[in-house]
């Protein structure tokens, strides 16, 4: 798992406390998408809502 992915999961847990994979996925690692220079994390919360948070990708 990349540094950015770990950071997004941590950020989501700080804001929403408990998060779960969405869309029939079994792990949070399966819930990432990339588009251009952004990384997206899709996840569900305890109230069965789906959320999305993003982060700019860091290139070396």
N, CA, C and O of each residue as an XYZ file, in Angstrom:
240
protein
N       0.854     -1.168      0.000
C       0.000      0.000      0.000
C       0.906      1.239      0.000
O       1.908      1.299      0.712
N       0.524      2.216     -0.815
C       1.344      3.421     -0.937
C       1.166      4.357      0.264
O       0.231      4.217      1.053
N       2.071      5.292      0.371
C       2.008      6.298      1.435
C       0.713      7.113      1.327
O       0.070      7.411      2.333
N       0.343      7.468      0.092
C      -0.877      8.233     -0.121
C      -2.118      7.450      0.285
O      -3.041      8.005      0.881
N      -2.140      6.149     -0.040
C      -3.283      5.308      0.336
C      -3.414      5.218      1.847
O      -4.514      5.342      2.386
N      -2.305      5.004      2.529
C      -2.336      4.953      3.994
C      -2.829      6.271      4.585
O      -3.600      6.285      5.545
N      -2.373      7.376      3.997
C      -2.774      8.695      4.490
C      -4.272      8.933      4.298
O      -4.924      9.500      5.175
N      -4.823      8.505      3.161
C      -6.259      8.678      2.929
C      -7.099      7.835      3.885
O      -8.123      8.303      4.383
N      -6.681      6.611      4.144
C      -7.408      5.769      5.098
C      -7.366      6.405      6.480
O      -8.385      6.452      7.169
N      -6.210      6.890      6.891
C      -6.079      7.531      8.194
C      -6.973      8.769      8.283
O      -7.651      8.981      9.289
N      -6.972      9.582      7.229
C      -7.789     10.799      7.193
C      -9.281     10.445      7.301
O     -10.023     11.098      8.035
N      -9.710      9.423      6.577
C     -11.114      9.005      6.611
C     -11.511      8.510      7.997
O     -12.614      8.793      8.464
N     -10.619      7.772      8.658
C     -10.922      7.262      9.995
C     -10.985      8.383     11.026
O     -11.769      8.303     11.972
N     -10.184      9.412     10.863
C     -10.234     10.554     11.784
C     -11.583     11.255     11.676
O     -12.187     11.609     12.689
N     -12.051     11.453     10.449
C     -13.297     12.185     10.234
C     -14.526     11.328     10.524
O     -15.461     11.794     11.176
N     -14.538     10.076     10.047
C     -15.742      9.241     10.104
C     -15.684      8.119     11.136
O     -16.655      7.378     11.285
N     -14.584      7.980     11.842
C     -14.358      6.948     12.867
C     -14.283      5.554     12.253
O     -13.183      5.049     12.029
N     -15.415      4.922     11.977
C     -15.421      3.576     11.402
C     -15.734      3.664      9.918
O     -16.736      4.254      9.514
N     -14.859      3.067      9.109
C     -15.095      3.026      7.673
C     -15.013      1.586      7.185
O     -14.337      0.745      7.778
N     -15.719      1.326      6.088
C     -15.818     -0.027      5.555
C     -15.684      0.020      4.033
O     -15.994      1.040      3.417
N     -15.230     -1.066      3.428
C     -15.182     -1.131      1.967
C     -16.595     -0.967      1.388
O     -17.581     -1.359      2.012
N     -16.674     -0.390      0.207
C     -17.984     -0.210     -0.421
C     -18.044     -0.962     -1.749
O     -17.040     -1.492     -2.224
N     -19.210     -0.999     -2.324
C     -19.374     -1.576     -3.656
C     -19.037     -3.041     -3.758
O     -18.548     -3.491     -4.794
N     -19.287     -3.795     -2.710
C     -19.025     -5.225     -2.755
C     -17.561     -5.603     -2.591
O     -17.207     -6.776     -2.714
N     -16.709     -4.629     -2.316
C     -15.289     -4.915     -2.093
C     -15.098     -5.513     -0.707
O     -15.909     -5.289      0.192
N     -14.025     -6.273     -0.540
C     -13.774     -6.919      0.743
C     -12.744     -6.188      1.599
O     -12.737     -6.340      2.820
N     -11.876     -5.398      0.974
C     -10.857     -4.661      1.728
C     -10.836     -3.207      1.266
O     -11.241     -2.889      0.148
N     -10.358     -2.335      2.142
C     -10.226     -0.925      1.769
C      -9.206     -0.740      0.650
O      -9.326      0.197     -0.139
N      -8.215     -1.609      0.566
C      -7.198     -1.513     -0.474
C      -7.811     -1.625     -1.874
O      -7.228     -1.145     -2.846
N      -8.981     -2.255     -1.978
C      -9.665     -2.402     -3.261
C     -10.507     -1.177     -3.612
O     -11.080     -1.115     -4.700
N     -10.589     -0.210     -2.710
C     -11.505      0.925     -2.855
C     -10.837      2.194     -3.355
O     -11.380      3.287     -3.192
N      -9.657      2.061     -3.967
C      -8.951      3.226     -4.477
C      -9.101      3.318     -5.987
O      -9.152      2.307     -6.688
N      -9.171      4.551     -6.470
C      -9.149      4.843     -7.906
C      -8.131      5.949     -8.122
O      -7.871      6.757     -7.230
N      -7.560      5.973     -9.317
C      -6.622      7.046     -9.680
C      -7.126      7.699    -10.953
O      -7.613      7.033    -11.867
N      -6.997      9.021    -10.991
C      -7.327      9.765    -12.198
C      -6.395     10.955    -12.272
O      -6.331     11.767    -11.349
N      -5.671     11.053    -13.379
C      -4.652     12.088    -13.546
C      -3.721     12.080    -12.339
O      -3.063     11.070    -12.088
N      -3.648     13.160    -11.595
C      -2.728     13.224    -10.463
C      -3.451     13.108     -9.119
O      -2.918     13.522     -8.090
N      -4.662     12.547     -9.127
C      -5.435     12.411     -7.884
C      -5.679     10.946     -7.544
O      -5.846     10.096     -8.419
N      -5.692     10.686     -6.247
C      -6.014      9.370     -5.710
C      -7.334      9.498     -4.966
O      -7.503     10.413     -4.160
N      -8.263      8.600     -5.223
C      -9.594      8.624     -4.622
C      -9.796      7.409     -3.726
O      -9.397      6.299     -4.081
N     -10.408      7.614     -2.578
C     -10.796      6.513     -1.691
C     -12.308      6.556     -1.525
O     -12.865      7.537     -1.032
N     -12.959      5.486     -1.940
C     -14.394      5.311     -1.782
C     -14.610      4.395     -0.592
O     -13.928      3.377     -0.469
N     -15.551      4.735      0.295
C     -15.792      3.892      1.461
C     -17.191      4.151      2.003
O     -17.808      5.175      1.711
N     -17.678      3.202      2.798
C     -18.968      3.328      3.479
C     -18.734      3.625      4.950
O     -17.668      3.343      5.498
N     -19.756      4.203      5.582
C     -19.722      4.462      7.017
C     -20.847      3.665      7.678
O     -21.637      3.009      7.000
N     -20.908      3.731      9.006
C     -21.881      2.933      9.758
C     -23.329      3.216      9.377
O     -24.187      2.351      9.547
N     -23.613      4.403      8.868
C     -24.986      4.743      8.487
C     -25.307      4.322      7.046
O     -26.297      4.776      6.471
N     -24.468      3.454      6.469
C     -24.634      2.935      5.108
C     -24.537      4.012      4.029
O     -25.110      3.871      2.948
N     -23.808      5.087      4.328
C     -23.552      6.132      3.334
C     -22.205      5.866      2.681
O     -21.279      5.375      3.326
N     -22.101      6.193      1.404
C     -20.840      6.069      0.687
C     -20.197      7.450      0.600
O     -20.871      8.446      0.337
N     -18.898      7.494      0.821
C     -18.141      8.748      0.833
C     -16.936      8.628     -0.083
O     -16.500      7.528     -0.423
N     -16.407      9.774     -0.474
C     -15.228      9.853     -1.319
C     -14.314     10.933     -0.766
O     -14.757     12.048     -0.490
N     -13.033     10.599     -0.604
C     -12.041     11.621     -0.283
C     -10.895     11.475     -1.275
O     -10.658     10.395     -1.815
N     -10.187     12.577     -1.506
C      -9.133     12.587     -2.518
C      -7.836     13.157     -1.960
O      -7.808     13.821     -0.924
N      -6.781     12.874     -2.680
C      -5.475     13.439     -2.346
C      -4.657     13.539     -3.623
O      -4.755     12.686     -4.506
N      -3.860     14.574     -3.712
C      -2.936     14.726     -4.831
C      -1.859     13.650     -4.712
O      -1.364     13.366     -3.621
N      -1.511     13.066     -5.834
C      -0.438     12.076     -5.855
C       0.902     12.782     -5.736
O       1.100     13.851     -6.313
N       1.813     12.190     -4.994
C       3.166     12.730     -4.832
C       4.093     11.920     -5.712
O       4.233     10.711     -5.528
N       4.716     12.571     -6.654
C       5.631     11.889     -7.571
C       7.069     12.193     -7.180
O       7.390     13.294     -6.735
N       7.920     11.201     -7.355
C       9.342     11.380     -7.055
C      10.102     11.622     -8.327
O      11.320     11.799     -8.295
